[in-house]
């Protein structure tokens, strides 16, 4: 069972590293993190002296295959240095295509928060991350530390929501043909 967790962690790391640089149209020969970032929203408010940019209303970020969407996106960038990215929604969502696995990784939560200083990501409130056909994890909160490569998921304090992990069995490829008699 350790292998599915490692794949999950690798994909989560990929999402986190891409979130650092955020989102545009995919070019198959250029890695996502080297692609331009495109952010669309109904409104943008920048408080340059405070180092806060807030996008509101149908916010959509795209960088290569990475997409992040929500109702509000707040970027904390004191002195022009990216510190925190917070996406709020009902739910906020992300998806990213893995060239290695040739599949999508999707996730959602009421809050998706990335802290660049501590290299951590928090999905809070009805959190879930899925790689269709491979695995899924849900809980009230999913916390990932990129540096330590550790993941922690929690259920709700009231016990109404518990952590759930599903590992799909690996498909074995059969090279042998049935014998004909």
Rosetta constraint file for C-alpha pairs under 8 A:
AtomPair CA 1 CA 5 HARMONIC 7.13 0.50
AtomPair CA 2 CA 6 HARMONIC 6.30 0.50
AtomPair CA 3 CA 7 HARMONIC 6.32 0.50
AtomPair CA 4 CA 8 HARMONIC 6.14 0.50
AtomPair CA 4 CA 134 HARMONIC 7.66 0.50
AtomPair CA 4 CA 135 HARMONIC 7.27 0.50
AtomPair CA 4 CA 167 HARMONIC 6.92 0.50
AtomPair CA 5 CA 9 HARMONIC 6.11 0.50
AtomPair CA 6 CA 10 HARMONIC 6.13 0.50
AtomPair CA 7 CA 11 HARMONIC 6.27 0.50
AtomPair CA 8 CA 12 HARMONIC 6.10 0.50
AtomPair CA 8 CA 135 HARMONIC 7.59 0.50
AtomPair CA 9 CA 13 HARMONIC 6.03 0.50
AtomPair CA 9 CA 149 HARMONIC 7.04 0.50
AtomPair CA 9 CA 150 HARMONIC 7.99 0.50
AtomPair CA 9 CA 151 HARMONIC 7.71 0.50
AtomPair CA 10 CA 14 HARMONIC 6.23 0.50
AtomPair CA 11 CA 15 HARMONIC 6.24 0.50
AtomPair CA 11 CA 98 HARMONIC 7.73 0.50
AtomPair CA 11 CA 105 HARMONIC 7.10 0.50
AtomPair CA 12 CA 16 HARMONIC 6.17 0.50
AtomPair CA 12 CA 144 HARMONIC 7.88 0.50
AtomPair CA 13 CA 17 HARMONIC 6.05 0.50
AtomPair CA 13 CA 146 HARMONIC 6.22 0.50
AtomPair CA 14 CA 18 HARMONIC 6.16 0.50
AtomPair CA 15 CA 19 HARMONIC 6.07 0.50
AtomPair CA 15 CA 66 HARMONIC 7.70 0.50
AtomPair CA 15 CA 96 HARMONIC 7.05 0.50
AtomPair CA 16 CA 20 HARMONIC 6.53 0.50
AtomPair CA 16 CA 114 HARMONIC 7.37 0.50
AtomPair CA 16 CA 120 HARMONIC 7.95 0.50
AtomPair CA 16 CA 121 HARMONIC 6.93 0.50
AtomPair CA 16 CA 146 HARMONIC 7.57 0.50
AtomPair CA 17 CA 21 HARMONIC 7.33 0.50
AtomPair CA 17 CA 33 HARMONIC 7.67 0.50
AtomPair CA 18 CA 22 HARMONIC 5.84 0.50
AtomPair CA 18 CA 23 HARMONIC 7.99 0.50
AtomPair CA 18 CA 32 HARMONIC 7.00 0.50
AtomPair CA 18 CA 33 HARMONIC 5.46 0.50
AtomPair CA 18 CA 63 HARMONIC 7.99 0.50
AtomPair CA 18 CA 66 HARMONIC 7.25 0.50
AtomPair CA 19 CA 23 HARMONIC 7.82 0.50
AtomPair CA 19 CA 114 HARMONIC 7.41 0.50
AtomPair CA 20 CA 82 HARMONIC 7.93 0.50
AtomPair CA 20 CA 114 HARMONIC 7.80 0.50
AtomPair CA 20 CA 116 HARMONIC 6.93 0.50
AtomPair CA 21 CA 33 HARMONIC 6.33 0.50
AtomPair CA 21 CA 37 HARMONIC 7.52 0.50
AtomPair CA 22 CA 33 HARMONIC 7.73 0.50
AtomPair CA 22 CA 37 HARMONIC 5.95 0.50
AtomPair CA 22 CA 61 HARMONIC 6.81 0.50
AtomPair CA 22 CA 62 HARMONIC 6.92 0.50
AtomPair CA 22 CA 63 HARMONIC 6.03 0.50
AtomPair CA 22 CA 66 HARMONIC 7.84 0.50
AtomPair CA 23 CA 35 HARMONIC 7.64 0.50
AtomPair CA 23 CA 36 HARMONIC 6.61 0.50
AtomPair CA 23 CA 37 HARMONIC 3.86 0.50
AtomPair CA 23 CA 38 HARMONIC 5.22 0.50
AtomPair CA 23 CA 39 HARMONIC 6.79 0.50
AtomPair CA 23 CA 61 HARMONIC 4.81 0.50
AtomPair CA 23 CA 62 HARMONIC 3.28 0.50
AtomPair CA 23 CA 63 HARMONIC 2.83 0.50
AtomPair CA 23 CA 64 HARMONIC 6.56 0.50
AtomPair CA 23 CA 66 HARMONIC 6.24 0.50
AtomPair CA 23 CA 67 HARMONIC 6.44 0.50
AtomPair CA 23 CA 68 HARMONIC 7.63 0.50
AtomPair CA 24 CA 35 HARMONIC 6.71 0.50
AtomPair CA 24 CA 36 HARMONIC 5.48 0.50
AtomPair CA 24 CA 37 HARMONIC 5.02 0.50
AtomPair CA 24 CA 38 HARMONIC 4.76 0.50
AtomPair CA 24 CA 61 HARMONIC 7.44 0.50
AtomPair CA 24 CA 62 HARMONIC 4.39 0.50
AtomPair CA 24 CA 63 HARMONIC 3.98 0.50
AtomPair CA 24 CA 64 HARMONIC 5.25 0.50
AtomPair CA 24 CA 65 HARMONIC 7.88 0.50
AtomPair CA 25 CA 35 HARMONIC 7.74 0.50
AtomPair CA 25 CA 36 HARMONIC 7.81 0.50
AtomPair CA 25 CA 62 HARMONIC 7.03 0.50
AtomPair CA 25 CA 63 HARMONIC 6.38 0.50
AtomPair CA 25 CA 64 HARMONIC 5.05 0.50
AtomPair CA 25 CA 65 HARMONIC 7.26 0.50
AtomPair CA 26 CA 30 HARMONIC 7.92 0.50
AtomPair CA 26 CA 32 HARMONIC 7.08 0.50
AtomPair CA 26 CA 35 HARMONIC 7.38 0.50
AtomPair CA 26 CA 63 HARMONIC 6.97 0.50
AtomPair CA 26 CA 64 HARMONIC 3.68 0.50
AtomPair CA 26 CA 65 HARMONIC 5.46 0.50
AtomPair CA 27 CA 31 HARMONIC 7.72 0.50
AtomPair CA 27 CA 32 HARMONIC 7.99 0.50
AtomPair CA 27 CA 35 HARMONIC 7.71 0.50
AtomPair CA 27 CA 64 HARMONIC 6.49 0.50
AtomPair CA 30 CA 34 HARMONIC 6.50 0.50
AtomPair CA 30 CA 35 HARMONIC 6.81 0.50
AtomPair CA 31 CA 35 HARMONIC 6.77 0.50
AtomPair CA 31 CA 64 HARMONIC 7.40 0.50
AtomPair CA 32 CA 63 HARMONIC 5.90 0.50
AtomPair CA 32 CA 64 HARMONIC 4.48 0.50
AtomPair CA 32 CA 65 HARMONIC 6.35 0.50
AtomPair CA 32 CA 66 HARMONIC 6.99 0.50
AtomPair CA 33 CA 63 HARMONIC 7.07 0.50
AtomPair CA 33 CA 64 HARMONIC 7.49 0.50
AtomPair CA 35 CA 63 HARMONIC 5.84 0.50
AtomPair CA 35 CA 64 HARMONIC 5.79 0.50
AtomPair CA 36 CA 63 HARMONIC 6.00 0.50
AtomPair CA 36 CA 64 HARMONIC 7.60 0.50
AtomPair CA 37 CA 61 HARMONIC 7.17 0.50
AtomPair CA 37 CA 62 HARMONIC 6.05 0.50
AtomPair CA 37 CA 63 HARMONIC 4.95 0.50
AtomPair CA 38 CA 61 HARMONIC 5.66 0.50
AtomPair CA 38 CA 62 HARMONIC 5.36 0.50
AtomPair CA 38 CA 63 HARMONIC 6.56 0.50
AtomPair CA 39 CA 59 HARMONIC 7.19 0.50
AtomPair CA 39 CA 60 HARMONIC 5.73 0.50
AtomPair CA 39 CA 61 HARMONIC 4.45 0.50
AtomPair CA 39 CA 62 HARMONIC 6.64 0.50
AtomPair CA 40 CA 58 HARMONIC 7.82 0.50
AtomPair CA 40 CA 59 HARMONIC 5.68 0.50
AtomPair CA 40 CA 60 HARMONIC 5.29 0.50
AtomPair CA 40 CA 61 HARMONIC 6.54 0.50
AtomPair CA 41 CA 55 HARMONIC 5.99 0.50
AtomPair CA 41 CA 56 HARMONIC 5.89 0.50
AtomPair CA 41 CA 57 HARMONIC 5.53 0.50
AtomPair CA 41 CA 58 HARMONIC 5.53 0.50
AtomPair CA 41 CA 59 HARMONIC 4.37 0.50
AtomPair CA 41 CA 60 HARMONIC 6.50 0.50
AtomPair CA 42 CA 55 HARMONIC 7.51 0.50
AtomPair CA 42 CA 56 HARMONIC 5.97 0.50
AtomPair CA 42 CA 57 HARMONIC 4.79 0.50
AtomPair CA 42 CA 58 HARMONIC 6.46 0.50
AtomPair CA 42 CA 59 HARMONIC 7.22 0.50
AtomPair CA 43 CA 55 HARMONIC 5.71 0.50
AtomPair CA 43 CA 56 HARMONIC 5.23 0.50
AtomPair CA 43 CA 57 HARMONIC 6.47 0.50
AtomPair CA 44 CA 53 HARMONIC 7.13 0.50
AtomPair CA 44 CA 54 HARMONIC 5.73 0.50
AtomPair CA 44 CA 55 HARMONIC 4.55 0.50
AtomPair CA 44 CA 56 HARMONIC 6.47 0.50
AtomPair CA 45 CA 53 HARMONIC 5.76 0.50
AtomPair CA 45 CA 54 HARMONIC 5.21 0.50
AtomPair CA 45 CA 55 HARMONIC 6.53 0.50
AtomPair CA 46 CA 51 HARMONIC 7.75 0.50
AtomPair CA 46 CA 52 HARMONIC 5.95 0.50
AtomPair CA 46 CA 53 HARMONIC 4.35 0.50
AtomPair CA 46 CA 54 HARMONIC 6.38 0.50
AtomPair CA 47 CA 51 HARMONIC 5.88 0.50
AtomPair CA 47 CA 52 HARMONIC 5.17 0.50
AtomPair CA 47 CA 53 HARMONIC 6.18 0.50
AtomPair CA 48 CA 52 HARMONIC 6.36 0.50
AtomPair CA 48 CA 53 HARMONIC 7.65 0.50
AtomPair CA 49 CA 78 HARMONIC 7.81 0.50
AtomPair CA 49 CA 79 HARMONIC 7.98 0.50
AtomPair CA 50 CA 78 HARMONIC 6.49 0.50
AtomPair CA 51 CA 76 HARMONIC 5.77 0.50
AtomPair CA 51 CA 77 HARMONIC 4.64 0.50
AtomPair CA 51 CA 78 HARMONIC 4.19 0.50
AtomPair CA 51 CA 79 HARMONIC 6.42 0.50
AtomPair CA 51 CA 80 HARMONIC 6.91 0.50
AtomPair CA 52 CA 74 HARMONIC 7.00 0.50
AtomPair CA 52 CA 75 HARMONIC 5.78 0.50
AtomPair CA 52 CA 76 HARMONIC 4.73 0.50
AtomPair CA 52 CA 77 HARMONIC 5.95 0.50
AtomPair CA 52 CA 78 HARMONIC 7.31 0.50
AtomPair CA 53 CA 74 HARMONIC 5.74 0.50
AtomPair CA 53 CA 75 HARMONIC 5.17 0.50
AtomPair CA 53 CA 76 HARMONIC 6.63 0.50
AtomPair CA 53 CA 77 HARMONIC 7.78 0.50
AtomPair CA 54 CA 72 HARMONIC 7.08 0.50
AtomPair CA 54 CA 73 HARMONIC 5.73 0.50
AtomPair CA 54 CA 74 HARMONIC 4.45 0.50
AtomPair CA 54 CA 75 HARMONIC 6.40 0.50
AtomPair CA 55 CA 59 HARMONIC 6.52 0.50
AtomPair CA 55 CA 72 HARMONIC 5.62 0.50
AtomPair CA 55 CA 73 HARMONIC 5.05 0.50
AtomPair CA 55 CA 74 HARMONIC 6.35 0.50
AtomPair CA 56 CA 71 HARMONIC 5.96 0.50
AtomPair CA 56 CA 72 HARMONIC 4.44 0.50
AtomPair CA 56 CA 73 HARMONIC 6.48 0.50
AtomPair CA 57 CA 70 HARMONIC 7.92 0.50
AtomPair CA 57 CA 71 HARMONIC 5.20 0.50
AtomPair CA 57 CA 72 HARMONIC 6.29 0.50
AtomPair CA 58 CA 69 HARMONIC 7.25 0.50
AtomPair CA 58 CA 70 HARMONIC 6.16 0.50
AtomPair CA 58 CA 71 HARMONIC 5.17 0.50
AtomPair CA 58 CA 72 HARMONIC 7.45 0.50
AtomPair CA 59 CA 69 HARMONIC 5.46 0.50
AtomPair CA 59 CA 70 HARMONIC 5.31 0.50
AtomPair CA 59 CA 71 HARMONIC 5.75 0.50
AtomPair CA 59 CA 72 HARMONIC 6.24 0.50
AtomPair CA 59 CA 73 HARMONIC 6.82 0.50
AtomPair CA 60 CA 67 HARMONIC 7.15 0.50
AtomPair CA 60 CA 68 HARMONIC 5.88 0.50
AtomPair CA 60 CA 69 HARMONIC 4.45 0.50
AtomPair CA 60 CA 70 HARMONIC 6.79 0.50
AtomPair CA 61 CA 66 HARMONIC 7.99 0.50
AtomPair CA 61 CA 67 HARMONIC 5.57 0.50
AtomPair CA 61 CA 68 HARMONIC 5.08 0.50
AtomPair CA 61 CA 69 HARMONIC 6.23 0.50
AtomPair CA 62 CA 66 HARMONIC 5.62 0.50
AtomPair CA 62 CA 67 HARMONIC 4.52 0.50
AtomPair CA 62 CA 68 HARMONIC 6.55 0.50
AtomPair CA 63 CA 67 HARMONIC 6.64 0.50
AtomPair CA 65 CA 95 HARMONIC 7.66 0.50
AtomPair CA 65 CA 96 HARMONIC 5.27 0.50
AtomPair CA 65 CA 97 HARMONIC 5.54 0.50
AtomPair CA 66 CA 94 HARMONIC 7.22 0.50
AtomPair CA 66 CA 95 HARMONIC 5.76 0.50
AtomPair CA 66 CA 96 HARMONIC 4.37 0.50
AtomPair CA 66 CA 97 HARMONIC 6.98 0.50
AtomPair CA 67 CA 94 HARMONIC 5.38 0.50
AtomPair CA 67 CA 95 HARMONIC 5.34 0.50
AtomPair CA 67 CA 96 HARMONIC 6.44 0.50
AtomPair CA 68 CA 92 HARMONIC 7.46 0.50
AtomPair CA 68 CA 93 HARMONIC 5.69 0.50
AtomPair CA 68 CA 94 HARMONIC 4.31 0.50
AtomPair CA 68 CA 95 HARMONIC 6.74 0.50
AtomPair CA 69 CA 87 HARMONIC 7.42 0.50
AtomPair CA 69 CA 89 HARMONIC 7.89 0.50
AtomPair CA 69 CA 92 HARMONIC 5.64 0.50
AtomPair CA 69 CA 93 HARMONIC 5.29 0.50
AtomPair CA 69 CA 94 HARMONIC 6.39 0.50
AtomPair CA 70 CA 87 HARMONIC 5.88 0.50
AtomPair CA 70 CA 88 HARMONIC 5.54 0.50
AtomPair CA 70 CA 89 HARMONIC 4.54 0.50
AtomPair CA 70 CA 90 HARMONIC 7.39 0.50
AtomPair CA 70 CA 91 HARMONIC 6.77 0.50
AtomPair CA 70 CA 92 HARMONIC 4.27 0.50
AtomPair CA 70 CA 93 HARMONIC 6.45 0.50
AtomPair CA 71 CA 87 HARMONIC 7.52 0.50
AtomPair CA 71 CA 88 HARMONIC 5.80 0.50
AtomPair CA 71 CA 89 HARMONIC 4.73 0.50
AtomPair CA 71 CA 90 HARMONIC 7.39 0.50
AtomPair CA 71 CA 92 HARMONIC 7.09 0.50
AtomPair CA 72 CA 87 HARMONIC 5.84 0.50
AtomPair CA 72 CA 88 HARMONIC 5.16 0.50
AtomPair CA 72 CA 89 HARMONIC 6.63 0.50
AtomPair CA 73 CA 85 HARMONIC 7.21 0.50
AtomPair CA 73 CA 86 HARMONIC 5.60 0.50
AtomPair CA 73 CA 87 HARMONIC 4.42 0.50
AtomPair CA 73 CA 88 HARMONIC 6.26 0.50
AtomPair CA 74 CA 85 HARMONIC 5.88 0.50
AtomPair CA 74 CA 86 HARMONIC 5.12 0.50
AtomPair CA 74 CA 87 HARMONIC 6.51 0.50
AtomPair CA 75 CA 82 HARMONIC 7.39 0.50
AtomPair CA 75 CA 83 HARMONIC 7.67 0.50
AtomPair CA 75 CA 84 HARMONIC 5.84 0.50
AtomPair CA 75 CA 85 HARMONIC 4.62 0.50
AtomPair CA 75 CA 86 HARMONIC 6.43 0.50
AtomPair CA 76 CA 82 HARMONIC 6.27 0.50
AtomPair CA 76 CA 83 HARMONIC 5.51 0.50
AtomPair CA 76 CA 84 HARMONIC 5.01 0.50
AtomPair CA 76 CA 85 HARMONIC 6.39 0.50
AtomPair CA 77 CA 81 HARMONIC 4.85 0.50
AtomPair CA 77 CA 82 HARMONIC 4.36 0.50
AtomPair CA 77 CA 83 HARMONIC 5.43 0.50
AtomPair CA 77 CA 84 HARMONIC 7.13 0.50
AtomPair CA 78 CA 82 HARMONIC 7.12 0.50
AtomPair CA 78 CA 83 HARMONIC 7.28 0.50
AtomPair CA 82 CA 116 HARMONIC 6.91 0.50
AtomPair CA 83 CA 115 HARMONIC 5.97 0.50
AtomPair CA 83 CA 116 HARMONIC 5.14 0.50
AtomPair CA 83 CA 117 HARMONIC 6.15 0.50
AtomPair CA 84 CA 113 HARMONIC 7.08 0.50
AtomPair CA 84 CA 114 HARMONIC 5.56 0.50
AtomPair CA 84 CA 115 HARMONIC 4.60 0.50
AtomPair CA 84 CA 116 HARMONIC 6.02 0.50
AtomPair CA 85 CA 113 HARMONIC 5.61 0.50
AtomPair CA 85 CA 114 HARMONIC 5.17 0.50
AtomPair CA 85 CA 115 HARMONIC 6.75 0.50
AtomPair CA 86 CA 111 HARMONIC 6.80 0.50
AtomPair CA 86 CA 112 HARMONIC 5.74 0.50
AtomPair CA 86 CA 113 HARMONIC 4.37 0.50
AtomPair CA 86 CA 114 HARMONIC 6.53 0.50
AtomPair CA 87 CA 92 HARMONIC 6.11 0.50
AtomPair CA 87 CA 111 HARMONIC 5.64 0.50
AtomPair CA 87 CA 112 HARMONIC 5.11 0.50
AtomPair CA 87 CA 113 HARMONIC 6.37 0.50
AtomPair CA 88 CA 92 HARMONIC 5.43 0.50
AtomPair CA 88 CA 110 HARMONIC 5.69 0.50
AtomPair CA 88 CA 111 HARMONIC 4.66 0.50
AtomPair CA 88 CA 112 HARMONIC 6.63 0.50
AtomPair CA 89 CA 93 HARMONIC 7.77 0.50
AtomPair CA 89 CA 109 HARMONIC 7.44 0.50
AtomPair CA 89 CA 110 HARMONIC 5.18 0.50
AtomPair CA 89 CA 111 HARMONIC 6.59 0.50
AtomPair CA 90 CA 109 HARMONIC 7.56 0.50
AtomPair CA 90 CA 110 HARMONIC 5.56 0.50
AtomPair CA 91 CA 108 HARMONIC 6.01 0.50
AtomPair CA 91 CA 109 HARMONIC 5.20 0.50
AtomPair CA 91 CA 110 HARMONIC 4.66 0.50
AtomPair CA 91 CA 111 HARMONIC 7.48 0.50
AtomPair CA 92 CA 108 HARMONIC 5.51 0.50
AtomPair CA 92 CA 109 HARMONIC 5.51 0.50
AtomPair CA 92 CA 110 HARMONIC 5.63 0.50
AtomPair CA 92 CA 111 HARMONIC 6.32 0.50
AtomPair CA 92 CA 112 HARMONIC 6.74 0.50
AtomPair CA 93 CA 106 HARMONIC 7.47 0.50
AtomPair CA 93 CA 107 HARMONIC 5.68 0.50
AtomPair CA 93 CA 108 HARMONIC 4.24 0.50
AtomPair CA 93 CA 109 HARMONIC 6.71 0.50
AtomPair CA 94 CA 106 HARMONIC 5.65 0.50
AtomPair CA 94 CA 107 HARMONIC 5.30 0.50
AtomPair CA 94 CA 108 HARMONIC 6.30 0.50
AtomPair CA 95 CA 104 HARMONIC 6.65 0.50
AtomPair CA 95 CA 105 HARMONIC 5.51 0.50
AtomPair CA 95 CA 106 HARMONIC 4.25 0.50
AtomPair CA 95 CA 107 HARMONIC 6.43 0.50
AtomPair CA 96 CA 104 HARMONIC 5.57 0.50
AtomPair CA 96 CA 105 HARMONIC 5.32 0.50
AtomPair CA 96 CA 106 HARMONIC 6.59 0.50
AtomPair CA 97 CA 102 HARMONIC 6.95 0.50
AtomPair CA 97 CA 103 HARMONIC 5.68 0.50
AtomPair CA 97 CA 104 HARMONIC 4.35 0.50
AtomPair CA 97 CA 105 HARMONIC 6.30 0.50
AtomPair CA 98 CA 102 HARMONIC 5.37 0.50
AtomPair CA 98 CA 103 HARMONIC 5.51 0.50
AtomPair CA 98 CA 104 HARMONIC 6.08 0.50
AtomPair CA 98 CA 105 HARMONIC 7.36 0.50
AtomPair CA 99 CA 103 HARMONIC 7.27 0.50
AtomPair CA 103 CA 131 HARMONIC 7.31 0.50
AtomPair CA 103 CA 132 HARMONIC 7.68 0.50
AtomPair CA 104 CA 131 HARMONIC 6.06 0.50
AtomPair CA 104 CA 132 HARMONIC 7.11 0.50
AtomPair CA 105 CA 129 HARMONIC 7.28 0.50
AtomPair CA 105 CA 130 HARMONIC 5.78 0.50
AtomPair CA 105 CA 131 HARMONIC 4.62 0.50
AtomPair CA 105 CA 132 HARMONIC 7.34 0.50
AtomPair CA 106 CA 129 HARMONIC 5.72 0.50
AtomPair CA 106 CA 130 HARMONIC 5.26 0.50
AtomPair CA 106 CA 131 HARMONIC 6.39 0.50
AtomPair CA 107 CA 127 HARMONIC 7.45 0.50
AtomPair CA 107 CA 128 HARMONIC 5.36 0.50
AtomPair CA 107 CA 129 HARMONIC 4.10 0.50
AtomPair CA 107 CA 130 HARMONIC 6.10 0.50
AtomPair CA 108 CA 112 HARMONIC 7.58 0.50
AtomPair CA 108 CA 123 HARMONIC 7.36 0.50
AtomPair CA 108 CA 126 HARMONIC 7.66 0.50
AtomPair CA 108 CA 127 HARMONIC 5.71 0.50
AtomPair CA 108 CA 128 HARMONIC 5.48 0.50
AtomPair CA 108 CA 129 HARMONIC 6.65 0.50
AtomPair CA 109 CA 123 HARMONIC 5.51 0.50
AtomPair CA 109 CA 124 HARMONIC 5.62 0.50
AtomPair CA 109 CA 125 HARMONIC 5.44 0.50
AtomPair CA 109 CA 126 HARMONIC 5.28 0.50
AtomPair CA 109 CA 127 HARMONIC 4.27 0.50
AtomPair CA 109 CA 128 HARMONIC 6.54 0.50
AtomPair CA 110 CA 123 HARMONIC 7.44 0.50
AtomPair CA 110 CA 124 HARMONIC 5.94 0.50
AtomPair CA 110 CA 125 HARMONIC 4.96 0.50
AtomPair CA 110 CA 126 HARMONIC 6.51 0.50
AtomPair CA 110 CA 127 HARMONIC 7.24 0.50
AtomPair CA 111 CA 122 HARMONIC 7.64 0.50
AtomPair CA 111 CA 123 HARMONIC 5.70 0.50
AtomPair CA 111 CA 124 HARMONIC 5.10 0.50
AtomPair CA 111 CA 125 HARMONIC 6.59 0.50
AtomPair CA 112 CA 121 HARMONIC 7.23 0.50
AtomPair CA 112 CA 122 HARMONIC 5.79 0.50
AtomPair CA 112 CA 123 HARMONIC 4.59 0.50
AtomPair CA 112 CA 124 HARMONIC 6.52 0.50
AtomPair CA 113 CA 121 HARMONIC 5.52 0.50
AtomPair CA 113 CA 122 HARMONIC 5.11 0.50
AtomPair CA 113 CA 123 HARMONIC 6.48 0.50
AtomPair CA 114 CA 119 HARMONIC 7.21 0.50
AtomPair CA 114 CA 120 HARMONIC 5.81 0.50
AtomPair CA 114 CA 121 HARMONIC 4.39 0.50
AtomPair CA 114 CA 122 HARMONIC 6.52 0.50
AtomPair CA 115 CA 119 HARMONIC 5.45 0.50
AtomPair CA 115 CA 120 HARMONIC 5.30 0.50
AtomPair CA 115 CA 121 HARMONIC 6.34 0.50
AtomPair CA 116 CA 120 HARMONIC 6.95 0.50
AtomPair CA 118 CA 145 HARMONIC 7.81 0.50
AtomPair CA 119 CA 145 HARMONIC 6.19 0.50
AtomPair CA 119 CA 146 HARMONIC 5.45 0.50
AtomPair CA 119 CA 147 HARMONIC 6.42 0.50
AtomPair CA 120 CA 143 HARMONIC 7.27 0.50
AtomPair CA 120 CA 144 HARMONIC 5.60 0.50
AtomPair CA 120 CA 145 HARMONIC 4.49 0.50
AtomPair CA 120 CA 146 HARMONIC 5.78 0.50
AtomPair CA 120 CA 147 HARMONIC 7.97 0.50
AtomPair CA 121 CA 143 HARMONIC 5.83 0.50
AtomPair CA 121 CA 144 HARMONIC 5.28 0.50
AtomPair CA 121 CA 145 HARMONIC 6.67 0.50
AtomPair CA 121 CA 146 HARMONIC 7.90 0.50
AtomPair CA 122 CA 141 HARMONIC 7.03 0.50
AtomPair CA 122 CA 142 HARMONIC 5.85 0.50
AtomPair CA 122 CA 143 HARMONIC 4.55 0.50
AtomPair CA 122 CA 144 HARMONIC 6.52 0.50
AtomPair CA 123 CA 127 HARMONIC 5.51 0.50
AtomPair CA 123 CA 128 HARMONIC 7.79 0.50
AtomPair CA 123 CA 141 HARMONIC 5.59 0.50
AtomPair CA 123 CA 142 HARMONIC 5.11 0.50
AtomPair CA 123 CA 143 HARMONIC 6.40 0.50
AtomPair CA 124 CA 140 HARMONIC 6.05 0.50
AtomPair CA 124 CA 141 HARMONIC 4.46 0.50
AtomPair CA 124 CA 142 HARMONIC 6.55 0.50
AtomPair CA 125 CA 139 HARMONIC 7.85 0.50
AtomPair CA 125 CA 140 HARMONIC 4.92 0.50
AtomPair CA 125 CA 141 HARMONIC 6.02 0.50
AtomPair CA 126 CA 138 HARMONIC 7.31 0.50
AtomPair CA 126 CA 139 HARMONIC 6.12 0.50
AtomPair CA 126 CA 140 HARMONIC 4.90 0.50
AtomPair CA 126 CA 141 HARMONIC 7.11 0.50
AtomPair CA 127 CA 138 HARMONIC 5.58 0.50
AtomPair CA 127 CA 139 HARMONIC 5.40 0.50
AtomPair CA 127 CA 140 HARMONIC 5.52 0.50
AtomPair CA 127 CA 141 HARMONIC 5.67 0.50
AtomPair CA 127 CA 142 HARMONIC 6.33 0.50
AtomPair CA 128 CA 136 HARMONIC 7.22 0.50
AtomPair CA 128 CA 137 HARMONIC 5.59 0.50
AtomPair CA 128 CA 138 HARMONIC 4.22 0.50
AtomPair CA 128 CA 139 HARMONIC 6.54 0.50
AtomPair CA 128 CA 142 HARMONIC 7.62 0.50
AtomPair CA 129 CA 136 HARMONIC 5.70 0.50
AtomPair CA 129 CA 137 HARMONIC 5.46 0.50
AtomPair CA 129 CA 138 HARMONIC 6.60 0.50
AtomPair CA 130 CA 134 HARMONIC 7.89 0.50
AtomPair CA 130 CA 135 HARMONIC 5.90 0.50
AtomPair CA 130 CA 136 HARMONIC 4.21 0.50
AtomPair CA 130 CA 137 HARMONIC 6.50 0.50
AtomPair CA 131 CA 135 HARMONIC 5.40 0.50
AtomPair CA 131 CA 136 HARMONIC 6.25 0.50
AtomPair CA 132 CA 136 HARMONIC 7.58 0.50
AtomPair CA 133 CA 168 HARMONIC 6.07 0.50
AtomPair CA 134 CA 167 HARMONIC 6.09 0.50
AtomPair CA 134 CA 168 HARMONIC 4.85 0.50
AtomPair CA 134 CA 169 HARMONIC 7.31 0.50
AtomPair CA 134 CA 170 HARMONIC 7.50 0.50
AtomPair CA 135 CA 165 HARMONIC 7.35 0.50
AtomPair CA 135 CA 166 HARMONIC 5.32 0.50
AtomPair CA 135 CA 167 HARMONIC 4.43 0.50
AtomPair CA 135 CA 168 HARMONIC 5.61 0.50
AtomPair CA 136 CA 164 HARMONIC 7.92 0.50
AtomPair CA 136 CA 165 HARMONIC 5.66 0.50
AtomPair CA 136 CA 166 HARMONIC 5.12 0.50
AtomPair CA 136 CA 167 HARMONIC 6.74 0.50
AtomPair CA 137 CA 163 HARMONIC 7.30 0.50
AtomPair CA 137 CA 164 HARMONIC 5.58 0.50
AtomPair CA 137 CA 165 HARMONIC 4.40 0.50
AtomPair CA 137 CA 166 HARMONIC 6.45 0.50
AtomPair CA 138 CA 142 HARMONIC 7.62 0.50
AtomPair CA 138 CA 153 HARMONIC 7.69 0.50
AtomPair CA 138 CA 163 HARMONIC 5.66 0.50
AtomPair CA 138 CA 164 HARMONIC 5.17 0.50
AtomPair CA 138 CA 165 HARMONIC 6.57 0.50
AtomPair CA 139 CA 153 HARMONIC 6.09 0.50
AtomPair CA 139 CA 154 HARMONIC 5.62 0.50
AtomPair CA 139 CA 155 HARMONIC 5.01 0.50
AtomPair CA 139 CA 156 HARMONIC 7.45 0.50
AtomPair CA 139 CA 161 HARMONIC 6.61 0.50
AtomPair CA 139 CA 162 HARMONIC 5.86 0.50
AtomPair CA 139 CA 163 HARMONIC 4.44 0.50
AtomPair CA 139 CA 164 HARMONIC 6.46 0.50
AtomPair CA 140 CA 153 HARMONIC 7.51 0.50
AtomPair CA 140 CA 154 HARMONIC 5.78 0.50
AtomPair CA 140 CA 155 HARMONIC 4.88 0.50
AtomPair CA 140 CA 156 HARMONIC 5.34 0.50
AtomPair CA 140 CA 161 HARMONIC 6.60 0.50
AtomPair CA 140 CA 162 HARMONIC 7.42 0.50
AtomPair CA 140 CA 163 HARMONIC 7.45 0.50
AtomPair CA 141 CA 153 HARMONIC 5.55 0.50
AtomPair CA 141 CA 154 HARMONIC 5.22 0.50
AtomPair CA 141 CA 155 HARMONIC 6.79 0.50
AtomPair CA 141 CA 156 HARMONIC 7.96 0.50
AtomPair CA 142 CA 151 HARMONIC 7.24 0.50
AtomPair CA 142 CA 152 HARMONIC 5.84 0.50
AtomPair CA 142 CA 153 HARMONIC 4.31 0.50
AtomPair CA 142 CA 154 HARMONIC 6.54 0.50
AtomPair CA 143 CA 151 HARMONIC 5.73 0.50
AtomPair CA 143 CA 152 HARMONIC 5.15 0.50
AtomPair CA 143 CA 153 HARMONIC 6.17 0.50
AtomPair CA 144 CA 149 HARMONIC 7.10 0.50
AtomPair CA 144 CA 150 HARMONIC 5.78 0.50
AtomPair CA 144 CA 151 HARMONIC 4.48 0.50
AtomPair CA 144 CA 152 HARMONIC 6.43 0.50
AtomPair CA 145 CA 149 HARMONIC 5.48 0.50
AtomPair CA 145 CA 150 HARMONIC 5.32 0.50
AtomPair CA 145 CA 151 HARMONIC 6.50 0.50
AtomPair CA 146 CA 150 HARMONIC 7.07 0.50
AtomPair CA 153 CA 163 HARMONIC 6.39 0.50
AtomPair CA 154 CA 162 HARMONIC 6.98 0.50
AtomPair CA 154 CA 163 HARMONIC 5.85 0.50
AtomPair CA 155 CA 159 HARMONIC 6.73 0.50
AtomPair CA 155 CA 160 HARMONIC 7.74 0.50
AtomPair CA 155 CA 161 HARMONIC 5.07 0.50
AtomPair CA 155 CA 162 HARMONIC 4.04 0.50
AtomPair CA 155 CA 163 HARMONIC 5.06 0.50
AtomPair CA 156 CA 160 HARMONIC 6.11 0.50
AtomPair CA 156 CA 161 HARMONIC 5.03 0.50
AtomPair CA 156 CA 162 HARMONIC 6.46 0.50
